[in-house]
Amino acid sequence: MCTLGISKHRSWISKIALVLAPTAFLGVAFSDQSFAETRPLSEITQKAEARIQGQISDRDLRCYKYILRDFRSRKIKPSDILVTFDDPEVDGIGVGIFETDENYSCERGEMRAWEGGKYDVVKTFP
């Protein structure tokens, strides 16, 4: 009788393992991928800012600061400035203004203005 209880228990565990195996596999398969994070500039802490700046090149950092200076000179609120980082599709950082079509990225030392999925190089940073 004791063995009957154990075999029922093992059968139940086997069924759960079969159901969960695909989920576990997908979790492991995609665990190394990072996904883009977009935050308002007003919500980026000094620690996050330091991490972001450490992840991009000096040229892209100069571009990023250039865009922020421009936005601040136009008196755009930090809560309306969106910063996108950790994007596997972008080799740099993205910056835009909330609820507008004004979006830029700083990639490979280029300030890129985006519209309709295409970009124009606005300025280069040597």
C-alpha positions as CSV (number, residue, x, y, z in Angstrom):
1,M,0.0,0.0,0.0
2,C,2.8,2.3,0.8
3,T,4.3,1.8,-2.7
4,L,1.0,2.6,-4.3
5,G,1.0,6.0,-2.6
6,I,4.6,6.7,-3.8
7,S,3.8,5.8,-7.4
8,K,0.8,8.1,-7.4
9,H,2.9,10.9,-6.0
10,R,5.7,10.3,-8.7
11,S,3.0,10.2,-11.4
12,W,1.7,13.6,-10.2
13,I,5.2,15.1,-10.1
14,S,6.0,13.8,-13.6
15,K,2.9,15.4,-15.0
16,I,3.8,18.8,-13.4
17,A,7.3,18.5,-14.7
18,L,6.0,17.9,-18.3
19,V,3.7,20.9,-18.0
20,L,6.4,23.2,-16.5
21,A,9.3,22.1,-18.7
22,P,8.6,24.4,-21.7
23,T,8.2,27.4,-19.4
24,A,11.5,26.6,-17.7
25,F,13.2,26.1,-21.0
26,L,12.0,29.5,-22.3
27,G,13.0,31.2,-19.1
28,V,16.5,29.9,-19.4
29,A,16.7,30.5,-23.2
30,F,15.9,34.2,-22.8
31,S,17.4,35.0,-19.4
32,D,20.5,36.6,-20.9
33,Q,18.5,39.0,-23.0
34,S,17.9,42.5,-21.7
35,F,14.9,44.6,-22.6
36,A,14.8,48.3,-23.1
37,E,13.9,50.5,-20.2
38,T,12.3,53.9,-20.7
39,R,11.9,56.3,-17.8
40,P,11.2,60.0,-17.4
41,L,14.4,61.9,-16.7
42,S,12.9,63.1,-13.4
43,E,12.7,59.5,-12.2
44,I,16.3,58.5,-13.0
45,T,18.4,58.5,-9.8
46,Q,22.0,59.5,-9.6
47,K,22.9,55.8,-9.3
48,A,21.0,54.9,-12.4
49,E,22.4,57.9,-14.2
50,A,26.0,56.7,-13.3
51,R,25.2,53.2,-14.6
52,I,23.7,54.5,-17.8
53,Q,26.7,56.8,-18.4
54,G,29.1,53.9,-17.7
55,Q,27.4,51.8,-20.4
56,I,27.7,54.2,-23.3
57,S,30.7,55.5,-25.1
58,D,32.2,58.9,-24.5
59,R,31.0,60.1,-27.8
60,D,27.4,58.9,-27.1
61,L,27.7,60.5,-23.6
62,R,28.6,63.9,-25.2
63,C,25.6,63.5,-27.5
64,Y,23.3,62.7,-24.6
65,K,24.4,65.7,-22.6
66,Y,24.1,67.9,-25.7
67,I,20.4,66.8,-26.2
68,L,19.7,67.3,-22.5
69,R,21.2,70.8,-22.6
70,D,19.0,71.7,-25.6
71,F,15.9,70.4,-23.9
72,R,16.6,72.3,-20.7
73,S,17.3,75.5,-22.6
74,R,13.9,75.1,-24.1
75,K,12.5,74.7,-20.6
76,I,11.2,71.2,-21.2
77,K,10.3,69.6,-17.8
78,P,12.4,66.6,-16.7
79,S,9.2,64.7,-16.3
80,D,8.5,65.1,-20.1
81,I,12.0,64.0,-21.2
82,L,12.0,60.2,-21.7
83,V,15.3,58.3,-21.6
84,T,15.5,54.8,-23.1
85,F,18.5,52.6,-22.1
86,D,19.4,48.9,-22.0
87,D,17.8,48.5,-25.5
88,P,19.3,45.6,-27.4
89,E,18.3,47.3,-30.6
90,V,20.2,50.5,-29.8
91,D,24.0,50.8,-29.5
92,G,23.8,53.8,-27.2
93,I,20.9,55.7,-25.6
94,G,17.5,57.1,-26.7
95,V,16.1,60.5,-25.6
96,G,12.7,62.0,-26.5
97,I,9.9,64.3,-25.4
98,F,6.7,62.8,-24.1
99,E,3.7,63.0,-26.4
100,T,5.7,64.5,-29.3
101,D,7.4,63.0,-32.4
102,E,10.8,64.5,-31.2
103,N,12.9,61.4,-30.6
104,Y,16.7,61.1,-30.8
105,S,19.3,58.4,-30.2
106,C,23.0,58.7,-29.6
107,E,24.7,55.8,-31.4
108,R,28.3,55.4,-32.6
109,G,28.9,59.1,-31.9
110,E,25.9,60.2,-34.0
111,M,22.9,62.2,-32.9
112,R,20.1,60.6,-34.8
113,A,16.6,62.1,-35.2
114,W,14.0,59.4,-35.7
115,E,10.8,59.6,-37.6
116,G,8.7,56.7,-39.0
117,G,11.3,54.1,-38.2
118,K,14.0,55.9,-40.1
119,Y,16.7,58.3,-38.9
120,D,18.7,61.3,-40.1
121,V,22.1,62.1,-38.6
122,V,21.8,65.6,-37.1
123,K,25.2,65.9,-35.6
124,T,28.3,63.9,-35.1
125,F,30.5,63.8,-32.0
126,P,34.2,63.0,-32.6
